[in-house]
């Protein structure tokens, strides 16, 4: 597992180290810039066929999350799952939660219709 550490002001580096995660340290202060920087490094280290998922620090996943999504990871080239977010204070986090809920429902409908899905927010992997 690789954790991208971007301008961390909490205990994330220590937790990642304790869990044995590889880390990529940046100071880009932008999720998009961090991913643009880190994904080629991850691909170089783990190969073109590596699977990676994008999470934010305040996302919450079930203890058995990886086991539950394994079937989908092995079947589809790209997946998105529903995550819970710890940061609900303020209008911006609440709007993200509402928009993600809407997008996930649209995505489910599109998938059931056999139409390409929308990928948005966090909790997706390729």
C-alpha positions as CSV (number, residue, x, y, z in Angstrom):
1,X,0.0,0.0,0.0
2,X,1.2,3.5,-0.8
3,X,0.2,6.6,1.1
4,X,0.7,10.0,-0.5
5,X,1.7,12.5,2.2
6,X,0.9,16.0,1.0
7,X,1.5,18.8,3.5
8,X,0.4,16.5,6.4
9,X,-0.1,18.3,9.7
10,X,-1.5,15.3,11.6
11,X,-0.2,11.8,12.5
12,X,-0.6,10.3,9.0
13,X,3.1,9.7,8.3
14,X,3.6,7.8,11.6
15,X,0.5,5.7,11.1
16,X,1.5,4.9,7.5
17,X,5.0,3.9,8.7
18,X,3.6,1.8,11.5
19,X,1.4,-0.1,9.1
20,X,4.3,-0.8,6.8
21,X,3.0,1.4,3.9
22,X,5.3,2.9,1.3
23,X,5.0,6.6,1.3
24,X,5.4,9.4,-1.3
25,X,6.0,12.8,0.2
26,X,4.9,15.9,-1.6
27,X,4.2,19.5,-0.8
28,X,2.0,20.3,-3.8
29,X,-1.2,21.2,-1.7
30,X,-3.4,19.9,-4.5
31,X,-5.0,16.5,-4.8
32,X,-4.8,16.6,-8.6
33,X,-1.1,17.7,-8.7
34,X,-0.3,15.0,-6.1
35,X,-1.9,12.3,-8.2
36,X,-0.3,13.5,-11.4
37,X,3.1,13.3,-9.5
38,X,2.5,10.0,-7.7
39,X,0.7,7.8,-10.1
40,X,3.6,7.5,-12.5
41,X,5.9,6.6,-9.5
42,X,3.4,4.0,-8.3
43,X,3.0,2.5,-11.8
44,X,6.8,2.4,-12.2
45,X,7.2,0.6,-8.9
46,X,4.3,-1.8,-9.1
47,X,3.8,-2.2,-12.9
48,X,1.3,-1.1,-15.5
49,X,-1.3,-3.6,-14.3
50,X,-1.2,-2.5,-10.7
51,X,-4.5,-1.6,-9.0
52,X,-4.8,1.6,-7.0
53,X,-7.6,3.3,-5.1
54,X,-8.0,6.9,-4.2
55,X,-9.1,7.9,-0.6
56,X,-9.0,11.1,1.3
57,X,-7.7,11.2,4.9
58,X,-11.2,11.6,6.3
59,X,-12.8,8.7,4.5
60,X,-14.0,5.8,6.5
61,X,-14.1,2.2,5.2
62,X,-15.4,-1.0,6.7
63,X,-12.9,-3.4,8.3
64,X,-13.6,-5.9,5.6
65,X,-13.7,-3.4,2.7
66,X,-10.9,-4.9,0.6
67,X,-12.5,-8.4,0.9
68,X,-15.9,-7.1,-0.1
69,X,-14.6,-5.3,-3.3
70,X,-12.2,-8.0,-4.4
71,X,-14.7,-9.6,-6.8
72,X,-15.3,-6.2,-8.5
73,X,-11.6,-5.4,-8.7
74,X,-10.9,-8.7,-10.4
75,X,-13.8,-8.2,-12.9
76,X,-13.9,-4.5,-13.8
77,X,-11.0,-2.2,-14.9
78,X,-12.4,0.7,-12.9
79,X,-14.7,0.7,-9.8
80,X,-16.2,3.3,-7.5
81,X,-17.6,2.5,-4.0
82,X,-19.6,4.3,-1.4
83,X,-17.5,5.7,1.5
84,X,-18.3,7.6,4.6
85,X,-16.7,10.9,5.4
86,X,-15.7,12.0,8.9
87,X,-15.5,15.6,7.9
88,X,-19.1,16.9,7.9
89,X,-18.6,20.3,9.4
90,X,-19.3,23.2,7.1
91,X,-21.2,23.7,3.9
92,X,-18.4,22.4,1.5
93,X,-18.0,18.9,3.1
94,X,-21.8,18.6,3.3
95,X,-22.2,19.5,-0.4
96,X,-19.6,16.9,-1.4
97,X,-21.5,14.3,0.6
98,X,-24.8,15.3,-1.1
99,X,-23.2,15.4,-4.6
100,X,-21.5,12.0,-4.1
101,X,-24.8,10.5,-3.0
102,X,-26.5,11.8,-6.2
103,X,-23.6,10.7,-8.4
104,X,-23.6,7.2,-6.9
105,X,-27.3,6.8,-7.6
106,X,-26.9,8.0,-11.1
107,X,-24.0,5.6,-11.6
108,X,-26.0,2.7,-10.3
109,X,-28.8,3.4,-12.7
110,X,-26.4,3.8,-15.6
111,X,-24.7,0.5,-14.7
112,X,-28.0,-1.3,-14.5
113,X,-28.8,0.1,-18.0
114,X,-25.5,-1.1,-19.3
115,X,-24.3,2.5,-20.0
116,X,-20.9,3.9,-19.1
117,X,-20.8,5.1,-15.5
118,X,-19.7,8.5,-14.0
119,X,-16.5,8.5,-11.9
120,X,-16.4,11.2,-9.3
121,X,-15.0,12.1,-5.9
122,X,-13.1,9.5,-3.9
123,X,-13.3,5.7,-3.2
124,X,-12.5,4.8,-6.8
125,X,-9.8,2.6,-8.1
126,X,-8.2,1.6,-11.4
